[in-house]
Amino acid sequence: MYQDLPTDPDELQVIQGHLIRLLARIREQRDAPTPLHWDLPSDRAWLRIIEVHTAGQLRRAGEQAYEVETGDRPWISGPAPGWRLQHLPTAAGQAPRQILHRTDCWIDSGEDLTPVEASHQAARPNVELCQLCHPSPPACPLPTDASATAA
């Protein structure tokens, strides 16, 4: 479930309707010789960015509605093909923030990790698990001080 979306099917239907209408208005604005909608930018590059973002939100709302109705999550299929660690910017003096993703997540940034590295990173307090792809690295034993000094 997406934590930032409602779980009420009626609310999700309203959100989907608004997003569908917005996509239609974006496409009208993009294809028109002169701007039609004062509340949308006339620049085609910005319209494309807004269109892609809106389409992604519509997909998420549809997935949420499907999961609410059926309890199934077919878009998360099988074990992760790999893991990736995304480094987020933080203010000076703050602990670094990182997010662990599956390599098939739509967020495509960060360093690729081995299963052992992904497992170790997931156990760190400043590493969050992606709320979209829900990575689940394999449970690997953490190295102990004795094994670290032996190596």
C-alpha positions in Angstrom: 0.0 0.0 0.0 1.1 3.5 -0.7 1.0 5.4 2.6 0.4 8.8 0.9 -2.8 7.6 -0.8 -6.2 6.9 0.8 -7.5 3.3 1.3 -11.1 4.3 0.7 -12.2 3.0 -2.8 -14.5 6.0 -3.3 -11.7 8.5 -2.6 -9.4 6.6 -4.9 -12.0 6.8 -7.7 -12.2 10.6 -7.2 -8.4 10.9 -7.4 -8.3 8.8 -10.5 -11.0 11.0 -12.1 -9.1 14.2 -11.4 -5.8 12.7 -12.7 -7.5 11.5 -15.9 -9.0 15.0 -16.5 -5.7 16.6 -15.9 -4.0 14.3 -18.4 -6.6 15.2 -21.0 -6.0 19.0 -20.3 -2.2 18.6 -20.6 -2.6 16.8 -23.9 -4.9 19.5 -25.2 -2.5 22.2 -24.1 0.4 20.4 -25.7 -1.3 19.9 -29.1 -2.9 23.4 -29.3 -1.3 26.1 -31.5 -2.0 28.6 -28.7 -2.4 28.0 -25.0 -5.9 26.9 -24.0 -5.5 26.6 -20.2 -4.2 29.5 -18.2 -3.3 27.2 -15.2 -0.9 25.0 -17.3 2.4 26.1 -18.7 2.6 26.6 -22.4 6.2 25.3 -22.6 6.1 21.8 -24.1 9.1 20.5 -22.0 7.3 21.5 -18.8 4.1 20.0 -20.1 5.9 16.7 -20.8 7.3 16.6 -17.2 3.9 17.3 -15.7 2.3 14.7 -18.0 4.8 12.0 -17.0 4.4 12.7 -13.3 0.6 12.8 -13.6 0.6 9.5 -15.5 2.8 8.0 -12.7 0.4 9.2 -10.1 -2.5 7.7 -12.0 -0.7 4.4 -12.2 -0.1 4.5 -8.4 -3.7 5.4 -7.7 -4.8 2.5 -9.9 -2.5 0.1 -8.1 -3.7 1.3 -4.7 -7.4 0.8 -5.8 -6.6 -2.7 -7.1 -4.8 -3.6 -3.9 -7.6 -2.2 -1.7 -10.2 -4.3 -3.6 -8.3 -7.6 -4.0 -5.4 -7.5 -1.5 -3.1 -8.6 -4.4 0.1 -6.8 -5.5 1.0 -8.2 -9.0 3.4 -5.3 -9.8 5.8 -6.6 -7.2 6.6 -10.0 -8.7 9.1 -12.4 -7.2 12.4 -11.8 -5.6 14.4 -8.7 -6.5 16.8 -9.1 -9.4 19.2 -6.9 -7.4 19.5 -3.9 -5.0 20.6 -0.3 -5.4 21.5 2.2 -2.6 20.3 5.8 -3.3 22.2 8.6 -1.5 20.1 11.6 -0.6 21.4 15.1 0.0 21.5 16.2 3.6 22.4 19.3 5.4 25.9 19.7 6.7 26.4 18.0 10.1 23.4 15.6 9.6 23.8 11.9 9.2 23.7 10.7 5.6 20.3 9.5 4.4 20.0 6.6 2.0 17.2 4.6 0.4 17.4 0.9 -0.6 15.7 0.0 -3.9 15.2 -3.0 -6.0 17.2 -2.7 -9.3 13.9 -2.9 -11.2 12.5 0.2 -9.3 11.7 3.2 -11.4 14.1 5.3 -9.3 17.3 4.6 -11.2 20.1 6.1 -9.2 22.7 5.0 -6.7 25.2 2.2 -6.4 24.5 -1.5 -7.2 24.8 -3.8 -4.2 25.5 -7.5 -3.7 22.9 -9.5 -1.7 25.2 -9.4 1.4 25.8 -5.6 1.0 22.0 -5.0 0.6 21.3 -7.0 3.7 23.9 -5.1 5.7 22.6 -1.7 4.4 19.0 -2.6 5.2 20.0 -3.1 8.9 21.6 0.4 9.2 19.4 3.0 11.0 19.9 5.7 8.4 18.8 3.5 5.5 15.1 3.5 4.6 13.4 0.9 2.4 11.8 2.3 -0.8 8.0 2.7 -0.3 7.4 2.0 -4.0 9.4 -1.1 -4.8 9.5 -2.7 -1.3 13.0 -4.3 -1.5 13.5 -7.3 0.7 17.2 -8.2 0.7 18.1 -11.7 1.9 18.8 -12.2 5.6 22.6 -12.5 5.8 24.4 -12.6 9.1 26.1 -9.4 10.1 29.8 -9.7 10.5 30.9 -9.9 14.1 34.0 -8.2 15.5 35.8 -11.6 15.8 35.2 -12.5 12.1 36.2 -9.0 11.1 39.5 -9.2 12.9 40.2 -12.7 11.6 40.0 -11.4 8.0 
